[in-house]
Amino acid sequence: MQIEATVKRVTYQNPENQFSVLRVQVNGEKSLTTVTGYMPLIHVGESALFKGAWSFHPKYGNQFVCDSVEILKSDGREGVISYLSSGLFPGVGVKTAERLVDRFGDLTLEVFDSEPDRLYGAVRGFSKKKVDAFLKVWRDLKEARQVHLFLYSHQITGSVAKKIYLHYGADAIRVITENPFVLCDEVWGIGFVKADEIAQKLGIAKDHYMRIRAGLIYALSFSSVSNGHVFLPRSVLLEKTLSVLRVELNDTEFMERIVFSLDELIQTKTLILEDENLWMPLLHKAETYMAAWVRDRLSVPKSPLKEKWRQELRVFEAKNDLDLDPVQFQGVCQAFEHRLCVITGGPGTGKTTMLQGIIHLASVLKEKVLLAAPTGRAARRMQELCGVEAQTIHKLLEVDPASGAFLKNDWNHLDADFVVIDEFSMVDTWLAYSLMKAIPPKARVLFVGDKDQLPSVGPGNVLRDLLLVPHLPAVYLTKVFRQADGSDIAEKASRVNQGLMPSPLEGTHFHFSTFESPDEAKELLKKIVSEELPRLLDVNLVQDLQVLTPMRKGPLGLFELNRFLQDFLNGDSSGFSMFGVDWRVSDRVMQLKNNYDKNIFNGDIGFVSKIHKSSKEISVEFDARTIRLDAQELDQMNLAYACTIHKSQGSEYPAVIIVLDHSHYMMLQRNLIYTAITRAKGHVWVLSAPGAFHTAVKNNRSIHRYTMLAQWIQHKE
């Protein structure tokens, strides 16, 4: 069914998904009718053909629910005047609109489209400046309208349509018609499944070579993003591609098409094949470079540290009451005897004490030391503990906002004699590759990290791969030293890392409780936050408490816990809602994607300082910098009262609450819970469904990552 009507009032329009409620006047009728549905932005005074069906709403009565809409030229003098003076166009009120229609008559809209120069000097009061402003808005609206109508006509609606238009502008129709699968790579938030849906709506066959090629590339790139693989064996890639394309294994004809497409991708160097393994070209280049870089450093002969410098280290120990044990002392010396050294150990094993000795000795030797870590929090902690400036790796390498590339690289090296990188377990292949390129050939390099923590979120397992190389200088710290404040967190984390249940569970700084249901878990969480935590720590609950969960979804996942904690910790109701989040002043938030224009990066934590309700924007404080984010940048951010354990890597918090439920079963593993516990520097609470914590401690299964770094360091020439 369809109705032709003129829009008289826009009751509601959601800028996020373009759901609209309109009051329209159907042709030939005096009373107004309500039209609802997802549709391109439509404005007062415009005429449209609405297609859909009538429905009865128990509160609002009869409504026409629109499935699709076709914008019509405004009919008649009054319709055109109403549209032009609706407030959309700067400098055009009722009088100017009347003069324009009187001047051009029935051809008014065609003149705007085809002969815009005729507007200059055409009517009184419509100056050149006003004409320029009017024409810009007119063209922008026309461009957006054409793209949105194309997308909506193919059932590509709501926020997806808006994202596509914002990314491609007027070029969207051409790009999507030629190859909708480019959306996977180029539009944030659109994966293969959504692109595939769009392709099918455009009539692209399931066995089309374009779809198969996209499925192969997506299966390989997604394995990198979601599972941390640097490459996939050919057989594994084919298996994953079958799953992505939803093809049965016994469909031999389709399988032949996939194999043929894969061979074509290899021949064109779109994918790299080596020893029956397949890489994305840039990851192959990165891992090859890294292996050669490490080999070059290992080929430099050891340069024993002179006795006078060893004595200097002993003097520094005595003056600062450090008391390095033999392993630590030898480790400090080792860091100066080789071009590359790795220190690994858990919390409380003395990594910071060693760093203090290394930094002192470097200053005595008059060597310029650069300290860095993957996250801002980790860098600040490093600086506080070592007393020397530390920065994020991104800041160290100097990001070019225009391209996202690093300005420090293999032809513009860092100015350093000694480079120290902390929390190196977090560093993925991409970042390690960029870092290695920027380090001067003669500089010493020290990587510090905990090999038993979760691997990096991004592809690769760089720290563990380096430690697999037998002749690479490495210091293993295993002895847990008593913490000055009597904390038992490091000791209990060490037991967990060995697969042993802490005994007793309840301790001075380590606390344990069980719950039977998600609702009970939330009540327990509320009690800890409101009663137990303030009794033990004098902290800001929004800024210093971090709730950790293994998963994003589910009754005790990231999204649900954030909604619960936001309502509990921040009752401000003056914000606005967008992308499924209520944004409020003082909210704790986390950036989810590198934003080079704003110089904020994946995992950065900030606090909302101001809400700009009319423009749907927020201002966020990131490390004493205020960043204003517009409406379209908010889908790259989420609330951070709770975050996943993966996202917490490299950070420490005064108070940590870990929530473990049976719904997290697939994620309950030892290195995950070990990583979570070691995020706490004050007190940690573990809230567990019966047996969930025990399952995590006993489960030493970790997801294997396909990498070749260790093998190539030892064997590839």
Number of C-alpha atoms within 10 A of each C-alpha: 10 15 17 18 23 25 24 20 16 17 12 13 19 15 17 19 19 21 18 20 21 24 21 23 20 19 11 8 9 8 9 16 17 20 25 21 20 22 25 28 17 19 17 21 23 22 26 20 16 23 16 17 14 13 13 11 9 7 6 8 9 14 18 22 19 21 18 20 22 16 17 13 13 19 14 11 15 14 17 24 24 20 22 27 20 19 14 16 18 17 17 22 16 15 12 18 23 20 17 22 20 14 14 16 15 14 10 17 18 12 15 17 12 9 11 14 13 11 20 14 12 15 16 10 13 20 15 12 10 15 20 17 15 19 18 13 14 16 13 12 14 14 15 19 18 15 23 25 21 17 25 19 17 16 17 20 21 21 17 17 22 22 18 23 20 13 14 16 15 18 13 22 18 12 14 19 14 11 15 25 27 16 21 18 15 13 15 14 13 17 17 23 14 17 20 22 16 21 21 15 15 17 11 18 12 16 14 10 15 17 22 23 20 24 24 25 21 20 23 25 22 16 20 23 13 11 17 24 24 29 27 24 16 18 12 15 20 20 14 20 23 21 14 18 20 10 16 11 11 8 10 11 9 17 17 11 16 23 15 14 18 21 14 14 17 14 12 9 12 14 21 20 21 11 7 10 16 22 24 19 13 12 21 19 13 20 24 18 18 23 22 17 16 20 19 14 19 18 10 12 10 13 11 11 15 10 9 9 14 16 11 14 21 16 12 17 17 11 10 10 9 15 14 19 12 8 14 22 19 14 25 25 20 24 25 21 18 23 24 24 25 23 27 24 20 25 25 21 22 20 22 16 19 24 23 20 24 25 22 16 20 16 12 12 10 10 15 14 21 20 22 26 28 25 25 24 21 21 23 19 16 23 16 12 12 20 11 13 14 25 22 20 23 22 16 19 24 16 18 14 13 8 9 14 15 18 17 22 19 15 10 14 17 21 15 16 18 24 20 21 24 28 24 27 25 29 28 21 25 16 17 20 22 21 23 19 21 21 23 20 16 12 20 22 26 25 21 24 24 23 23 17 24 21 28 20 19 19 26 29 28 25 27 19 16 22 20 15 16 10 10 18 20 21 21 18 19 15 16 15 12 13 14 6 9 9 17 18 25 23 21 23 24 24 15 21 22 14 18 14 17 19 9 9 12 14 16 12 20 24 15 16 16 19 18 11 16 16 12 13 21 19 13 16 23 16 12 15 19 14 11 12 20 13 10 12 13 10 13 11 17 17 18 14 21 24 25 28 28 27 23 17 14 14 16 25 22 24 22 14 26 21 15 16 21 22 13 12 16 14 13 13 11 11 16 16 13 17 17 10 16 17 28 23 20 21 25 25 23 24 22 18 16 15 15 15 12 12 15 19 17 15 25 19 24 25 22 20 18 19 20 16 13 7 9 19 21 23 19 24 18 20 13 8 10 16 17 18 17 14 16 16 14 18 18 17 19 24 25 28 26 31 25 19 23 21 20 20 25 26 20 20 19 19 25 26 26 23 30 29 28 17 18 21 14 10 19 26 23 26 23 23 26 25 23 29 28 24 25 24 18 17 24 28 22 22 22 21 21 16 12 20 25 19 15 24 23 17 15 16 12 14 11 10 18 19 20 18 28 22 14 19 25 16 10 13 9
